[in-house]
Amino acid sequence: MALRAVPVLGWLYLACGALAAATGRVPDGRILRAAWWIDAFLSVVVHAAQIPVALRAADGSGRGRFETAVLTQIFGLTWWRTQPGKEERQ
């Protein structure tokens, strides 16, 4: 469960950064801006790329494909790799 806090914090960082940009309060620090773009890439692109693998891993788990896709987009592999019973299905 603690591993799932990392992607949640990442999404919160993205939301705060988007809010700051919308209100004209973008930080001056290049590192903060670079971290935001890296986080955006990891949270959006990399999590989306993990969905096909998560769907295969979730076969026979009783979870729907839509639910698996949404939870993988939010939590990435920290969600589908830690599901109970995964070892028995493989």
N, CA, C and O atoms as a CHARMM CRD file, in Angstrom:
* protein
*
  360
    1    1 MET  N      0.81700  -1.19400   0.00000 PROA 1      0.00000
    2    1 MET  CA     0.00000   0.00000   0.00000 PROA 1      0.00000
    3    1 MET  C      0.86400   1.26300   0.00000 PROA 1      0.00000
    4    1 MET  O      0.50200   2.26400  -0.61800 PROA 1      0.00000
    5    2 ALA  N      1.98400   1.21800   0.67900 PROA 2      0.00000
    6    2 ALA  CA     2.86100   2.39500   0.73000 PROA 2      0.00000
    7    2 ALA  C      3.41800   2.73400  -0.64600 PROA 2      0.00000
    8    2 ALA  O      3.63800   3.90600  -0.95200 PROA 2      0.00000
    9    3 LEU  N      3.65100   1.71800  -1.48100 PROA 3      0.00000
   10    3 LEU  CA     4.14900   1.97800  -2.83300 PROA 3      0.00000
   11    3 LEU  C      3.15400   2.77700  -3.65400 PROA 3      0.00000
   12    3 LEU  O      3.55100   3.54000  -4.53500 PROA 3      0.00000
   13    4 ARG  N      1.88800   2.61600  -3.38200 PROA 4      0.00000
   14    4 ARG  CA     0.86100   3.33300  -4.14400 PROA 4      0.00000
   15    4 ARG  C      0.83300   4.82100  -3.80900 PROA 4      0.00000
   16    4 ARG  O      0.22500   5.60300  -4.54000 PROA 4      0.00000
   17    5 ALA  N      1.47400   5.22100  -2.72600 PROA 5      0.00000
   18    5 ALA  CA     1.53100   6.64000  -2.36800 PROA 5      0.00000
   19    5 ALA  C      2.38600   7.41400  -3.35800 PROA 5      0.00000
   20    5 ALA  O      2.14000   8.59900  -3.58600 PROA 5      0.00000
   21    6 VAL  N      3.38300   6.77100  -3.95000 PROA 6      0.00000
   22    6 VAL  CA     4.28500   7.45900  -4.87600 PROA 6      0.00000
   23    6 VAL  C      3.52600   7.99200  -6.09100 PROA 6      0.00000
   24    6 VAL  O      3.64600   9.17800  -6.39600 PROA 6      0.00000
   25    7 PRO  N      2.73500   7.14800  -6.81100 PROA 7      0.00000
   26    7 PRO  CA     2.00200   7.71400  -7.93700 PROA 7      0.00000
   27    7 PRO  C      0.95600   8.74900  -7.52700 PROA 7      0.00000
   28    7 PRO  O      0.70600   9.70200  -8.26400 PROA 7      0.00000
   29    8 VAL  N      0.35100   8.56900  -6.36900 PROA 8      0.00000
   30    8 VAL  CA    -0.63100   9.55600  -5.90300 PROA 8      0.00000
   31    8 VAL  C      0.05500  10.89600  -5.66900 PROA 8      0.00000
   32    8 VAL  O     -0.48000  11.94100  -6.03800 PROA 8      0.00000
   33    9 LEU  N      1.22800  10.86800  -5.06200 PROA 9      0.00000
   34    9 LEU  CA     1.97900  12.11100  -4.86900 PROA 9      0.00000
   35    9 LEU  C      2.37500  12.72300  -6.20900 PROA 9      0.00000
   36    9 LEU  O      2.38000  13.94500  -6.36200 PROA 9      0.00000
   37   10 GLY  N      2.70600  11.87400  -7.17100 PROA 10     0.00000
   38   10 GLY  CA     3.02800  12.37000  -8.50400 PROA 10     0.00000
   39   10 GLY  C      1.85700  13.07600  -9.15500 PROA 10     0.00000
   40   10 GLY  O      2.02000  14.14600  -9.74300 PROA 10     0.00000
   41   11 TRP  N      0.65600  12.47200  -9.05300 PROA 11     0.00000
   42   11 TRP  CA    -0.53600  13.11400  -9.61300 PROA 11     0.00000
   43   11 TRP  C     -0.84200  14.41900  -8.88800 PROA 11     0.00000
   44   11 TRP  O     -1.26600  15.38500  -9.52200 PROA 11     0.00000
   45   12 LEU  N     -0.63600  14.46900  -7.57300 PROA 12     0.00000
   46   12 LEU  CA    -0.84400  15.71200  -6.82400 PROA 12     0.00000
   47   12 LEU  C      0.13200  16.79100  -7.26600 PROA 12     0.00000
   48   12 LEU  O     -0.24000  17.95900  -7.38000 PROA 12     0.00000
   49   13 TYR  N      1.37600  16.40600  -7.51600 PROA 13     0.00000
   50   13 TYR  CA     2.38500  17.35600  -8.00500 PROA 13     0.00000
   51   13 TYR  C      1.97100  17.90000  -9.36900 PROA 13     0.00000
   52   13 TYR  O      2.11700  19.09300  -9.63200 PROA 13     0.00000
   53   14 LEU  N      1.45600  17.02900 -10.23500 PROA 14     0.00000
   54   14 LEU  CA     0.98700  17.48400 -11.54300 PROA 14     0.00000
   55   14 LEU  C     -0.18000  18.45600 -11.39700 PROA 14     0.00000
   56   14 LEU  O     -0.22500  19.48400 -12.07200 PROA 14     0.00000
   57   15 ALA  N     -1.11700  18.13100 -10.52200 PROA 15     0.00000
   58   15 ALA  CA    -2.27200  19.00800 -10.32000 PROA 15     0.00000
   59   15 ALA  C     -1.85600  20.36500  -9.77200 PROA 15     0.00000
   60   15 ALA  O     -2.35000  21.40000 -10.21800 PROA 15     0.00000
   61   16 CYS  N     -0.95000  20.35800  -8.80800 PROA 16     0.00000
   62   16 CYS  CA    -0.47800  21.62700  -8.23800 PROA 16     0.00000
   63   16 CYS  C      0.27400  22.45100  -9.28000 PROA 16     0.00000
   64   16 CYS  O      0.13600  23.67300  -9.33400 PROA 16     0.00000
   65   17 GLY  N      1.06800  21.77300 -10.10500 PROA 17     0.00000
   66   17 GLY  CA     1.78700  22.47300 -11.16000 PROA 17     0.00000
   67   17 GLY  C      0.85800  23.05800 -12.20400 PROA 17     0.00000
   68   17 GLY  O      1.07800  24.17200 -12.67900 PROA 17     0.00000
   69   18 ALA  N     -0.18700  22.31000 -12.56900 PROA 18     0.00000
   70   18 ALA  CA    -1.16400  22.81800 -13.53300 PROA 18     0.00000
   71   18 ALA  C     -1.92700  24.00200 -12.95400 PROA 18     0.00000
   72   18 ALA  O     -2.19300  24.97900 -13.65400 PROA 18     0.00000
   73   19 LEU  N     -2.27700  23.91200 -11.67600 PROA 19     0.00000
   74   19 LEU  CA    -2.95800  25.02300 -11.01200 PROA 19     0.00000
   75   19 LEU  C     -2.05000  26.25200 -10.95200 PROA 19     0.00000
   76   19 LEU  O     -2.50000  27.37300 -11.19000 PROA 19     0.00000
   77   20 ALA  N     -0.79200  26.04100 -10.63900 PROA 20     0.00000
   78   20 ALA  CA     0.15700  27.16000 -10.59200 PROA 20     0.00000
   79   20 ALA  C      0.28800  27.80200 -11.96700 PROA 20     0.00000
   80   20 ALA  O      0.33300  29.02800 -12.06900 PROA 20     0.00000
   81   21 ALA  N      0.34900  27.00100 -13.02000 PROA 21     0.00000
   82   21 ALA  CA     0.45400  27.54700 -14.37200 PROA 21     0.00000
   83   21 ALA  C     -0.81400  28.30500 -14.74600 PROA 21     0.00000
   84   21 ALA  O     -0.74400  29.35100 -15.39200 PROA 21     0.00000
   85   22 ALA  N     -1.96700  27.78700 -14.34700 PROA 22     0.00000
   86   22 ALA  CA    -3.23700  28.43800 -14.68300 PROA 22     0.00000
   87   22 ALA  C     -3.39100  29.78600 -13.98600 PROA 22     0.00000
   88   22 ALA  O     -4.06200  30.68300 -14.49800 PROA 22     0.00000
   89   23 THR  N     -2.77600  29.92400 -12.83100 PROA 23     0.00000
   90   23 THR  CA    -2.88900  31.18700 -12.08700 PROA 23     0.00000
   91   23 THR  C     -1.68300  32.09700 -12.30100 PROA 23     0.00000
   92   23 THR  O     -1.57000  33.14100 -11.65900 PROA 23     0.00000
   93   24 GLY  N     -0.78100  31.70300 -13.20100 PROA 24     0.00000
   94   24 GLY  CA     0.38200  32.53400 -13.50500 PROA 24     0.00000
   95   24 GLY  C      1.46600  32.50200 -12.45000 PROA 24     0.00000
   96   24 GLY  O      2.26000  33.43800 -12.35500 PROA 24     0.00000
   97   25 ARG  N      1.51600  31.46300 -11.66800 PROA 25     0.00000
   98   25 ARG  CA     2.51400  31.36500 -10.59800 PROA 25     0.00000
   99   25 ARG  C      3.48000  30.20500 -10.83100 PROA 25     0.00000
  100   25 ARG  O      3.77100  29.43500  -9.91600 PROA 25     0.00000
  101   26 VAL  N      3.96700  30.09200 -12.04800 PROA 26     0.00000
  102   26 VAL  CA     4.90800  29.02700 -12.38500 PROA 26     0.00000
  103   26 VAL  C      6.20900  29.27200 -11.63000 PROA 26     0.00000
  104   26 VAL  O      6.71100  30.39600 -11.63500 PROA 26     0.00000
  105   27 PRO  N      6.76500  28.26000 -10.98700 PROA 27     0.00000
  106   27 PRO  CA     8.02200  28.45000 -10.24600 PROA 27     0.00000
  107   27 PRO  C      9.16600  28.84400 -11.18100 PROA 27     0.00000
  108   27 PRO  O      9.21100  28.43100 -12.33900 PROA 27     0.00000
  109   28 ASP  N     10.07600  29.64200 -10.65800 PROA 28     0.00000
  110   28 ASP  CA    11.23300  30.06600 -11.43800 PROA 28     0.00000
  111   28 ASP  C     12.27200  28.95900 -11.57400 PROA 28     0.00000
  112   28 ASP  O     13.05000  28.95500 -12.52800 PROA 28     0.00000
  113   29 GLY  N     12.29000  28.03800 -10.64700 PROA 29     0.00000
  114   29 GLY  CA    13.31100  26.99400 -10.63400 PROA 29     0.00000
  115   29 GLY  C     13.18200  26.02400 -11.80300 PROA 29     0.00000
  116   29 GLY  O     12.12100  25.44100 -12.02900 PROA 29     0.00000
  117   30 ARG  N     14.27300  25.86200 -12.53900 PROA 30     0.00000
  118   30 ARG  CA    14.27200  24.93900 -13.68100 PROA 30     0.00000
  119   30 ARG  C     14.09300  23.49600 -13.23000 PROA 30     0.00000
  120   30 ARG  O     13.48600  22.69400 -13.93900 PROA 30     0.00000
  121   31 ILE  N     14.61500  23.16600 -12.06100 PROA 31     0.00000
  122   31 ILE  CA    14.52500  21.79100 -11.57100 PROA 31     0.00000
  123   31 ILE  C     13.07100  21.42900 -11.28100 PROA 31     0.00000
  124   31 ILE  O     12.63500  20.32500 -11.60900 PROA 31     0.00000
  125   32 LEU  N     12.32200  22.33500 -10.67500 PROA 32     0.00000
  126   32 LEU  CA    10.90900  22.06900 -10.38900 PROA 32     0.00000
  127   32 LEU  C     10.11300  21.89400 -11.67900 PROA 32     0.00000
  128   32 LEU  O      9.25400  21.01700 -11.77100 PROA 32     0.00000
  129   33 ARG  N     10.40400  22.73800 -12.68200 PROA 33     0.00000
  130   33 ARG  CA     9.69800  22.61600 -13.95800 PROA 33     0.00000
  131   33 ARG  C     10.08100  21.32800 -14.67400 PROA 33     0.00000
  132   33 ARG  O      9.22100  20.65600 -15.24300 PROA 33     0.00000
  133   34 ALA  N     11.35500  20.98300 -14.64900 PROA 34     0.00000
  134   34 ALA  CA    11.80000  19.72900 -15.28100 PROA 34     0.00000
  135   34 ALA  C     11.19100  18.52500 -14.57500 PROA 34     0.00000
  136   34 ALA  O     10.78000  17.56300 -15.22400 PROA 34     0.00000
  137   35 ALA  N     11.13400  18.57700 -13.25600 PROA 35     0.00000
  138   35 ALA  CA    10.53000  17.47300 -12.50300 PROA 35     0.00000
  139   35 ALA  C      9.05300  17.32800 -12.85700 PROA 35     0.00000
  140   35 ALA  O      8.53600  16.21300 -12.91800 PROA 35     0.00000
  141   36 TRP  N      8.37000  18.45600 -13.09300 PROA 36     0.00000
  142   36 TRP  CA     6.95800  18.38900 -13.47100 PROA 36     0.00000
  143   36 TRP  C      6.79000  17.68500 -14.81300 PROA 36     0.00000
  144   36 TRP  O      5.91300  16.83500 -14.95900 PROA 36     0.00000
  145   37 TRP  N      7.62100  18.03100 -15.79400 PROA 37     0.00000
  146   37 TRP  CA     7.52200  17.40700 -17.11600 PROA 37     0.00000
  147   37 TRP  C      7.89700  15.92700 -17.07000 PROA 37     0.00000
  148   37 TRP  O      7.27700  15.11100 -17.75100 PROA 37     0.00000
  149   38 ILE  N      8.88500  15.58400 -16.28800 PROA 38     0.00000
  150   38 ILE  CA     9.25400  14.17000 -16.13200 PROA 38     0.00000
  151   38 ILE  C      8.11100  13.40700 -15.48300 PROA 38     0.00000
  152   38 ILE  O      7.76400  12.30800 -15.91400 PROA 38     0.00000
  153   39 ASP  N      7.53000  13.99600 -14.44600 PROA 39     0.00000
  154   39 ASP  CA     6.39700  13.36700 -13.77200 PROA 39     0.00000
  155   39 ASP  C      5.21500  13.21300 -14.72800 PROA 39     0.00000
  156   39 ASP  O      4.54100  12.18300 -14.71500 PROA 39     0.00000
  157   40 ALA  N      4.96000  14.22100 -15.55200 PROA 40     0.00000
  158   40 ALA  CA     3.86400  14.14100 -16.51800 PROA 40     0.00000
  159   40 ALA  C      4.09600  12.99300 -17.49400 PROA 40     0.00000
  160   40 ALA  O      3.17200  12.23900 -17.79900 PROA 40     0.00000
  161   41 PHE  N      5.32000  12.85800 -17.98200 PROA 41     0.00000
  162   41 PHE  CA     5.63300  11.76700 -18.91200 PROA 41     0.00000
  163   41 PHE  C      5.43600  10.41000 -18.24200 PROA 41     0.00000
  164   41 PHE  O      4.80600   9.51700 -18.80800 PROA 41     0.00000
  165   42 LEU  N      5.97200  10.26000 -17.04600 PROA 42     0.00000
  166   42 LEU  CA     5.85600   8.98300 -16.34700 PROA 42     0.00000
  167   42 LEU  C      4.40400   8.65900 -15.99200 PROA 42     0.00000
  168   42 LEU  O      3.96300   7.52100 -16.15500 PROA 42     0.00000
  169   43 SER  N      3.66800   9.64900 -15.51000 PROA 43     0.00000
  170   43 SER  CA     2.29700   9.40700 -15.07000 PROA 43     0.00000
  171   43 SER  C      1.34000   9.15700 -16.23000 PROA 43     0.00000
  172   43 SER  O      0.43400   8.33100 -16.11800 PROA 43     0.00000
  173   44 VAL  N      1.53100   9.85400 -17.32700 PROA 44     0.00000
  174   44 VAL  CA     0.58900   9.72600 -18.43900 PROA 44     0.00000
  175   44 VAL  C      1.04200   8.66100 -19.42800 PROA 44     0.00000
  176   44 VAL  O      0.30200   7.71700 -19.70700 PROA 44     0.00000
  177   45 VAL  N      2.24000   8.80500 -19.95300 PROA 45     0.00000
  178   45 VAL  CA     2.69900   7.93000 -21.03700 PROA 45     0.00000
  179   45 VAL  C      3.08600   6.54700 -20.52400 PROA 45     0.00000
  180   45 VAL  O      2.63200   5.53800 -21.06400 PROA 45     0.00000
  181   46 VAL  N      3.90700   6.49200 -19.50600 PROA 46     0.00000
  182   46 VAL  CA     4.40200   5.20000 -19.02400 PROA 46     0.00000
  183   46 VAL  C      3.27500   4.38800 -18.38300 PROA 46     0.00000
  184   46 VAL  O      3.18400   3.18100 -18.60700 PROA 46     0.00000
  185   47 HSD  N      2.42200   5.02800 -17.59300 PROA 47     0.00000
  186   47 HSD  CA     1.29600   4.28900 -17.01100 PROA 47     0.00000
  187   47 HSD  C      0.37200   3.76900 -18.10600 PROA 47     0.00000
  188   47 HSD  O     -0.10300   2.63700 -18.02000 PROA 47     0.00000
  189   48 ALA  N      0.11100   4.56500 -19.12400 PROA 48     0.00000
  190   48 ALA  CA    -0.74100   4.10400 -20.22800 PROA 48     0.00000
  191   48 ALA  C     -0.09700   2.93500 -20.96600 PROA 48     0.00000
  192   48 ALA  O     -0.79500   2.02000 -21.40300 PROA 48     0.00000
  193   49 ALA  N      1.20700   2.95600 -21.10600 PROA 49     0.00000
  194   49 ALA  CA     1.91000   1.86000 -21.78600 PROA 49     0.00000
  195   49 ALA  C      1.83600   0.56200 -20.98200 PROA 49     0.00000
  196   49 ALA  O      1.98900  -0.51900 -21.55100 PROA 49     0.00000
  197   50 GLN  N      1.60800   0.64700 -19.68900 PROA 50     0.00000
  198   50 GLN  CA     1.52400  -0.53900 -18.83900 PROA 50     0.00000
  199   50 GLN  C      0.14600  -1.20200 -18.87400 PROA 50     0.00000
  200   50 GLN  O     -0.00800  -2.32100 -18.38400 PROA 50     0.00000
  201   51 ILE  N     -0.84500  -0.54000 -19.43700 PROA 51     0.00000
  202   51 ILE  CA    -2.21300  -1.07200 -19.41700 PROA 51     0.00000
  203   51 ILE  C     -2.32300  -2.42500 -20.11500 PROA 51     0.00000
  204   51 ILE  O     -2.94400  -3.32400 -19.54900 PROA 51     0.00000
  205   52 PRO  N     -1.75600  -2.63200 -21.31900 PROA 52     0.00000
  206   52 PRO  CA    -1.88700  -3.96100 -21.93000 PROA 52     0.00000
  207   52 PRO  C     -1.31500  -5.08900 -21.06400 PROA 52     0.00000
  208   52 PRO  O     -1.90200  -6.16800 -20.98900 PROA 52     0.00000
  209   53 VAL  N     -0.19000  -4.84900 -20.42200 PROA 53     0.00000
  210   53 VAL  CA     0.40700  -5.85400 -19.54800 PROA 53     0.00000
  211   53 VAL  C     -0.48500  -6.08900 -18.33600 PROA 53     0.00000
  212   53 VAL  O     -0.66400  -7.22600 -17.90200 PROA 53     0.00000
  213   54 ALA  N     -1.04200  -5.01700 -17.79500 PROA 54     0.00000
  214   54 ALA  CA    -1.92700  -5.14300 -16.63600 PROA 54     0.00000
  215   54 ALA  C     -3.18100  -5.93100 -16.98300 PROA 54     0.00000
  216   54 ALA  O     -3.66100  -6.72500 -16.17400 PROA 54     0.00000
  217   55 LEU  N     -3.71400  -5.71700 -18.17900 PROA 55     0.00000
  218   55 LEU  CA    -4.90900  -6.46200 -18.58700 PROA 55     0.00000
  219   55 LEU  C     -4.61900  -7.95300 -18.68600 PROA 55     0.00000
  220   55 LEU  O     -5.44000  -8.77600 -18.28200 PROA 55     0.00000
  221   56 ARG  N     -3.45800  -8.30100 -19.22200 PROA 56     0.00000
  222   56 ARG  CA    -3.08000  -9.71700 -19.27800 PROA 56     0.00000
  223   56 ARG  C     -2.87300 -10.28200 -17.87900 PROA 56     0.00000
  224   56 ARG  O     -3.27600 -11.41100 -17.59900 PROA 56     0.00000
  225   57 ALA  N     -2.25100  -9.50900 -17.00400 PROA 57     0.00000
  226   57 ALA  CA    -1.99300  -9.96900 -15.63700 PROA 57     0.00000
  227   57 ALA  C     -3.28500 -10.11100 -14.84400 PROA 57     0.00000
  228   57 ALA  O     -3.35300 -10.91800 -13.91700 PROA 57     0.00000
  229   58 ALA  N     -4.30400  -9.34100 -15.19400 PROA 58     0.00000
  230   58 ALA  CA    -5.55600  -9.36500 -14.44100 PROA 58     0.00000
  231   58 ALA  C     -6.52900 -10.42100 -14.94300 PROA 58     0.00000
  232   58 ALA  O     -7.57900 -10.62500 -14.33300 PROA 58     0.00000
  233   59 ASP  N     -6.20300 -11.10000 -16.04400 PROA 59     0.00000
  234   59 ASP  CA    -7.09800 -12.14900 -16.53500 PROA 59     0.00000
  235   59 ASP  C     -7.36000 -13.17200 -15.44000 PROA 59     0.00000
  236   59 ASP  O     -6.42800 -13.67600 -14.81200 PROA 59     0.00000
  237   60 GLY  N     -8.62400 -13.47100 -15.21800 PROA 60     0.00000
  238   60 GLY  CA    -9.00100 -14.45200 -14.20700 PROA 60     0.00000
  239   60 GLY  C     -9.03900 -13.90400 -12.79500 PROA 60     0.00000
  240   60 GLY  O     -9.25700 -14.65500 -11.84400 PROA 60     0.00000
  241   61 SER  N     -8.83100 -12.60500 -12.64400 PROA 61     0.00000
  242   61 SER  CA    -8.82000 -12.02600 -11.29400 PROA 61     0.00000
  243   61 SER  C    -10.20700 -11.62700 -10.82300 PROA 61     0.00000
  244   61 SER  O    -10.41300 -11.37400  -9.63600 PROA 61     0.00000
  245   62 GLY  N    -11.16600 -11.57000 -11.75000 PROA 62     0.00000
  246   62 GLY  CA   -12.50200 -11.13700 -11.38500 PROA 62     0.00000
  247   62 GLY  C    -12.69400  -9.63500 -11.51100 PROA 62     0.00000
  248   62 GLY  O    -13.80200  -9.14000 -11.30400 PROA 62     0.00000
  249   63 ARG  N    -11.65400  -8.91000 -11.84100 PROA 63     0.00000
  250   63 ARG  CA   -11.75800  -7.46400 -12.03600 PROA 63     0.00000
  251   63 ARG  C    -12.05000  -7.18700 -13.50900 PROA 63     0.00000
  252   63 ARG  O    -11.55800  -7.88500 -14.39700 PROA 63     0.00000
  253   64 GLY  N    -12.84800  -6.17100 -13.74600 PROA 64     0.00000
  254   64 GLY  CA   -13.17700  -5.79400 -15.10500 PROA 64     0.00000
  255   64 GLY  C    -11.99200  -5.14700 -15.81200 PROA 64     0.00000
  256   64 GLY  O    -11.07800  -4.62900 -15.17100 PROA 64     0.00000
  257   65 ARG  N    -12.02200  -5.18300 -17.13600 PROA 65     0.00000
  258   65 ARG  CA   -10.93600  -4.59600 -17.92500 PROA 65     0.00000
  259   65 ARG  C    -10.87600  -3.07800 -17.74300 PROA 65     0.00000
  260   65 ARG  O     -9.78900  -2.50500 -17.67500 PROA 65     0.00000
  261   66 PHE  N    -12.03900  -2.42700 -17.66400 PROA 66     0.00000
  262   66 PHE  CA   -12.06500  -0.97300 -17.48300 PROA 66     0.00000
  263   66 PHE  C    -11.46500  -0.59400 -16.13400 PROA 66     0.00000
  264   66 PHE  O    -10.64300   0.31800 -16.04700 PROA 66     0.00000
  265   67 GLU  N    -11.88000  -1.29600 -15.08500 PROA 67     0.00000
  266   67 GLU  CA   -11.34800  -1.02200 -13.74300 PROA 67     0.00000
  267   67 GLU  C     -9.83700  -1.22100 -13.70700 PROA 67     0.00000
  268   67 GLU  O     -9.11100  -0.40800 -13.13400 PROA 67     0.00000
  269   68 THR  N     -9.36900  -2.30000 -14.31900 PROA 68     0.00000
  270   68 THR  CA    -7.93300  -2.57000 -14.37800 PROA 68     0.00000
  271   68 THR  C     -7.20100  -1.45400 -15.11100 PROA 68     0.00000
  272   68 THR  O     -6.14200  -1.00900 -14.66700 PROA 68     0.00000
  273   69 ALA  N     -7.75500  -1.00200 -16.22500 PROA 69     0.00000
  274   69 ALA  CA    -7.11500   0.06200 -16.99700 PROA 69     0.00000
  275   69 ALA  C     -7.05900   1.37300 -16.21200 PROA 69     0.00000
  276   69 ALA  O     -6.03300   2.05200 -16.20800 PROA 69     0.00000
  277   70 VAL  N     -8.15500   1.72700 -15.55300 PROA 70     0.00000
  278   70 VAL  CA    -8.19200   2.98500 -14.79400 PROA 70     0.00000
  279   70 VAL  C     -7.23100   2.93900 -13.61300 PROA 70     0.00000
  280   70 VAL  O     -6.47900   3.88800 -13.38800 PROA 70     0.00000
  281   71 LEU  N     -7.25000   1.85400 -12.86700 PROA 71     0.00000
  282   71 LEU  CA    -6.35900   1.75600 -11.70800 PROA 71     0.00000
  283   71 LEU  C     -4.89100   1.70000 -12.12900 PROA 71     0.00000
  284   71 LEU  O     -4.02200   2.20700 -11.42000 PROA 71     0.00000
  285   72 THR  N     -4.61400   1.08700 -13.27900 PROA 72     0.00000
  286   72 THR  CA    -3.24000   1.07700 -13.77700 PROA 72     0.00000
  287   72 THR  C     -2.82400   2.47200 -14.21400 PROA 72     0.00000
  288   72 THR  O     -1.68200   2.87300 -13.98800 PROA 72     0.00000
  289   73 GLN  N     -3.72900   3.21900 -14.83500 PROA 73     0.00000
  290   73 GLN  CA    -3.39500   4.59000 -15.23900 PROA 73     0.00000
  291   73 GLN  C     -3.10200   5.45300 -14.01600 PROA 73     0.00000
  292   73 GLN  O     -2.22400   6.31500 -14.06000 PROA 73     0.00000
  293   74 ILE  N     -3.81800   5.22900 -12.94300 PROA 74     0.00000
  294   74 ILE  CA    -3.59700   6.02900 -11.73000 PROA 74     0.00000
  295   74 ILE  C     -2.35600   5.57200 -10.97600 PROA 74     0.00000
  296   74 ILE  O     -1.51300   6.39200 -10.61400 PROA 74     0.00000
  297   75 PHE  N     -2.23800   4.26400 -10.73800 PROA 75     0.00000
  298   75 PHE  CA    -1.18000   3.74500  -9.86700 PROA 75     0.00000
  299   75 PHE  C     -0.01800   3.08500 -10.60100 PROA 75     0.00000
  300   75 PHE  O      1.01700   2.82000  -9.98900 PROA 75     0.00000
  301   76 GLY  N     -0.16200   2.81700 -11.88300 PROA 76     0.00000
  302   76 GLY  CA     0.90500   2.13600 -12.62500 PROA 76     0.00000
  303   76 GLY  C      1.11000   0.72500 -12.12100 PROA 76     0.00000
  304   76 GLY  O      0.18500   0.09400 -11.61000 PROA 76     0.00000
  305   77 LEU  N      2.31000   0.24300 -12.26500 PROA 77     0.00000
  306   77 LEU  CA     2.58800  -1.14700 -11.87400 PROA 77     0.00000
  307   77 LEU  C      2.48100  -1.36800 -10.37700 PROA 77     0.00000
  308   77 LEU  O      2.38100  -2.51100  -9.93100 PROA 77     0.00000
  309   78 THR  N      2.49900  -0.29700  -9.58800 PROA 78     0.00000
  310   78 THR  CA     2.33900  -0.49500  -8.14200 PROA 78     0.00000
  311   78 THR  C      0.95600  -1.00600  -7.81000 PROA 78     0.00000
  312   78 THR  O      0.73200  -1.47700  -6.69500 PROA 78     0.00000
  313   79 TRP  N      0.01600  -0.92900  -8.74500 PROA 79     0.00000
  314   79 TRP  CA    -1.30200  -1.50700  -8.49500 PROA 79     0.00000
  315   79 TRP  C     -1.35000  -2.94700  -8.98800 PROA 79     0.00000
  316   79 TRP  O     -1.61100  -3.85000  -8.19300 PROA 79     0.00000
  317   80 TRP  N     -1.11100  -3.18700 -10.25100 PROA 80     0.00000
  318   80 TRP  CA    -1.34600  -4.53800 -10.77000 PROA 80     0.00000
  319   80 TRP  C     -0.28100  -5.54200 -10.36400 PROA 80     0.00000
  320   80 TRP  O     -0.56400  -6.74000 -10.35000 PROA 80     0.00000
  321   81 ARG  N      0.92300  -5.11200 -10.03400 PROA 81     0.00000
  322   81 ARG  CA     1.95900  -6.06000  -9.60200 PROA 81     0.00000
  323   81 ARG  C      1.76200  -6.52400  -8.16500 PROA 81     0.00000
  324   81 ARG  O      2.33100  -7.53700  -7.75900 PROA 81     0.00000
  325   82 THR  N      0.97200  -5.80200  -7.40100 PROA 82     0.00000
  326   82 THR  CA     0.79600  -6.14200  -5.98400 PROA 82     0.00000
  327   82 THR  C     -0.56000  -6.76500  -5.69000 PROA 82     0.00000
  328   82 THR  O     -0.94100  -6.88300  -4.52600 PROA 82     0.00000
  329   83 GLN  N     -1.29900  -7.16700  -6.72500 PROA 83     0.00000
  330   83 GLN  CA    -2.61700  -7.75700  -6.51400 PROA 83     0.00000
  331   83 GLN  C     -2.49800  -9.14300  -5.89200 PROA 83     0.00000
  332   83 GLN  O     -1.66700  -9.94400  -6.31900 PROA 83     0.00000
  333   84 PRO  N     -3.32200  -9.43400  -4.88500 PROA 84     0.00000
  334   84 PRO  CA    -3.28000 -10.77100  -4.28400 PROA 84     0.00000
  335   84 PRO  C     -3.75900 -11.81700  -5.28000 PROA 84     0.00000
  336   84 PRO  O     -4.67500 -11.57400  -6.06600 PROA 84     0.00000
  337   85 GLY  N     -3.12400 -12.98600  -5.23400 PROA 85     0.00000
  338   85 GLY  CA    -3.51100 -14.09500  -6.09200 PROA 85     0.00000
  339   85 GLY  C     -2.88800 -14.05600  -7.47400 PROA 85     0.00000
  340   85 GLY  O     -3.15000 -14.93400  -8.29700 PROA 85     0.00000
  341   86 LYS  N     -2.07000 -13.05300  -7.74100 PROA 86     0.00000
  342   86 LYS  CA    -1.44900 -12.91900  -9.06000 PROA 86     0.00000
  343   86 LYS  C     -0.56600 -14.11500  -9.38400 PROA 86     0.00000
  344   86 LYS  O     -0.52600 -14.56100 -10.53100 PROA 86     0.00000
  345   87 GLU  N      0.13300 -14.63300  -8.40100 PROA 87     0.00000
  346   87 GLU  CA     1.05700 -15.75100  -8.63500 PROA 87     0.00000
  347   87 GLU  C      0.31300 -17.00600  -9.05900 PROA 87     0.00000
  348   87 GLU  O      0.79700 -17.75400  -9.90900 PROA 87     0.00000
  349   88 GLU  N     -0.86300 -17.24700  -8.47700 PROA 88     0.00000
  350   88 GLU  CA    -1.61100 -18.46200  -8.80700 PROA 88     0.00000
  351   88 GLU  C     -2.14200 -18.42500 -10.24100 PROA 88     0.00000
  352   88 GLU  O     -2.26700 -19.47400 -10.87200 PROA 88     0.00000
  353   89 ARG  N     -2.45700 -17.23500 -10.76600 PROA 89     0.00000
  354   89 ARG  CA    -3.00900 -17.12500 -12.11200 PROA 89     0.00000
  355   89 ARG  C     -1.94900 -17.26500 -13.18300 PROA 89     0.00000
  356   89 ARG  O     -2.27600 -17.56800 -14.33000 PROA 89     0.00000
  357   90 GLN  N     -0.69500 -17.05500 -12.84400 PROA 90     0.00000
  358   90 GLN  CA     0.37200 -17.10000 -13.85600 PROA 90     0.00000
  359   90 GLN  C      0.93700 -18.47100 -14.02800 PROA 90     0.00000
  360   90 GLN  O      1.83900 -18.67000 -14.84100 PROA 90     0.00000
